[in-house]
Amino acid sequence: MKFATLPRSFRLAAGALALAGAQLAWAHAYPTHQQPSAGSTVTTAQNAVVIDFDDALEPAFSSINVTDAAGKSVIREKATVDPANSKRMSVALDPLSAGQYAVTWIAVAADGHRTTGHYSFTVK
């Protein structure tokens, strides 16, 4: 039996299923929550940046960097993906003074797809 001769409802359902499967196969990790959040002003110095993603991350290829207004990195050590929650990545920070900070991140999903992003926050 040829696909074209199958009932229309069956062909539509098969097409929808194929499309859903293709979307899963091309998954990318995007942020769902950031601490501190994008554009926020915090009154206490942050000791870490934490980003939650909507997909599991590959720790070896994912990273966060934080720089001050002069472009100097203020991270204490390399970012890590939480072993208990592969969708959470964080980086410890040196003590921060008042000013604006830029966060840049690279997220490589467990399936190998890479996304990048950036945002800023201010310490008062």
C-alpha positions in Angstrom: 0.0 0.0 0.0 1.4 3.4 -1.0 1.5 6.3 1.5 -0.6 8.5 -0.8 -3.5 5.9 -0.8 -3.7 5.8 3.0 -6.6 7.8 4.6 -5.9 11.5 5.0 -6.2 11.4 8.8 -3.5 8.7 9.0 -1.2 10.7 6.7 -1.7 13.8 8.9 -1.0 11.9 12.1 2.1 10.3 10.6 3.4 13.7 9.4 2.8 15.3 12.8 4.6 12.4 14.5 7.6 12.8 12.1 7.7 16.5 12.8 7.7 16.0 16.5 10.5 13.5 16.3 12.5 15.9 14.1 12.2 18.6 16.7 13.5 16.3 19.5 16.4 15.3 17.3 17.4 18.9 16.8 17.1 20.0 20.5 19.2 22.9 21.8 19.7 24.0 25.3 18.2 27.4 26.2 18.1 29.2 29.6 15.0 28.9 31.6 16.3 30.7 34.7 19.3 32.9 35.5 20.6 34.0 38.9 21.2 36.8 39.0 18.7 37.5 36.2 19.3 39.4 33.0 19.2 43.1 33.6 18.8 42.8 37.3 20.4 45.0 40.0 21.5 43.2 43.1 22.3 45.0 46.3 24.5 42.3 47.7 27.6 40.9 45.9 27.0 37.7 44.1 29.3 34.8 44.8 28.1 32.7 41.8 26.2 32.8 38.5 23.7 29.9 38.1 21.9 29.2 34.8 19.2 26.5 34.4 18.6 25.2 30.9 15.7 23.3 29.3 17.9 20.5 28.1 20.8 18.4 29.6 24.2 19.8 29.1 27.5 18.3 28.0 29.9 19.4 30.8 33.1 19.2 28.8 31.9 21.8 26.2 29.6 24.1 28.2 30.9 27.2 30.0 30.0 30.5 31.7 32.3 33.5 31.8 31.7 36.7 33.8 33.6 39.9 33.2 33.6 43.4 34.8 33.1 46.7 33.0 36.8 46.7 32.0 36.4 43.2 30.4 38.4 41.4 33.1 37.2 37.9 34.0 35.9 37.7 37.6 35.3 33.9 37.7 37.1 31.9 40.4 37.2 28.6 38.6 35.8 26.9 35.5 32.0 26.6 35.3 30.5 23.2 36.3 27.4 21.3 35.4 25.6 20.0 38.5 26.1 16.2 38.6 22.6 15.9 40.2 20.9 18.1 37.7 22.5 18.1 34.2 20.4 21.1 33.2 22.1 23.4 35.7 25.4 25.1 35.2 27.2 27.5 37.6 30.4 29.3 38.1 31.9 30.7 41.3 32.9 34.4 41.3 35.6 36.4 42.9 34.3 39.1 45.3 32.5 41.7 43.2 32.5 45.4 43.7 29.8 47.8 42.6 29.4 48.0 38.8 28.1 46.2 35.8 29.0 42.7 34.9 28.6 40.8 31.6 27.7 37.1 31.5 28.5 35.0 28.4 27.5 31.4 28.2 28.0 28.4 25.9 25.6 25.5 26.3 26.3 22.3 24.4 23.3 20.0 24.7 23.8 16.3 25.4 22.9 15.7 21.7 25.8 18.0 20.7 23.9 21.1 19.6 25.5 24.3 20.7 23.8 27.6 21.8 25.4 30.8 23.1 24.1 33.8 24.8 24.9 36.8 27.0 23.4 39.2 29.4 24.4 41.7 32.1 23.6 42.5 35.7 24.6 45.3 38.1 26.0 45.1 41.6 25.1 48.2 43.8 
